[in-house]
């Protein structure tokens, strides 16, 4: 099989109502991506996810530096193509951020083609380990700009829908407000629901030591991204002091940083995101690395779960998967949760194919 053509796209899908966490505000979810065509008729879709900022730089990178390496090549040579892209002309200025998100989009499209050509959903193509579905936890009721009333209404509704895990954002200017919101949420959802909080890098080490300890009383399943994601040493110190597990990984761009986080015991739940770590090729390596340390994988859904549902289903050391339903309506086979579990996809491919009308509706480039 040969790649004959590739074209990039940017979609902006509205988020209603707009949301904030401690460092981000978003009105749209951005998909910066690529469609790769082959001489056997298979078309692969891959994308990365953004807060609808910087997408143009991602697709510029794909068009100028990655597409020329793809034309005429066999998509089944994905690991060789990954190396060519990763260690090619962009290596001098890349290795994380924009270039790795661009690489992720291309890599995902290649795996989509391979699974389609093998007539299997990606999770089966990868040797699926969980045919019974994947436990989902819901993040979409806990935004930082929600009033306390709305927060409690939303987490109650999520539990009512059958979810057994909820996550809320913290990182208010006054941590006493975080404490008050966490206390109210734990009372609302009861003791049997898994409860996680996400700081989105907002705290200093001192704040994290102090307030992480205070918040332990709410039986947190994990404390997410308490510090700057480049501060492995700070997370190690925190992990040594707290009795709540540390989760992070959505801003970690390659396996070397994950190796150090895991090796030094600075993370317990590894939230490696396929749309940021350079795609499925690198994601699988991080998952294997974590397995050797008995560290759990629980991805951040920069893809909103479409691709990760396949990867988690095929990974023994993956526990559950985040759920945020902002973009599911644009996909031919949307990620679907029933009674708190992802129902695994049945169509061949990586569940990245977009409905043509939705593609046109939200396309901005
Ligand atoms: Mg997070």
Boltz pocket constraint, residues with backbone or C-beta under 6 A from the ligand:
constraints:
  - pocket:
      binder: B
      contacts: [[A, 198], [A, 200], [A, 224], [A, 225], [A, 250], [A, 300]]
      max_distance: 6.0
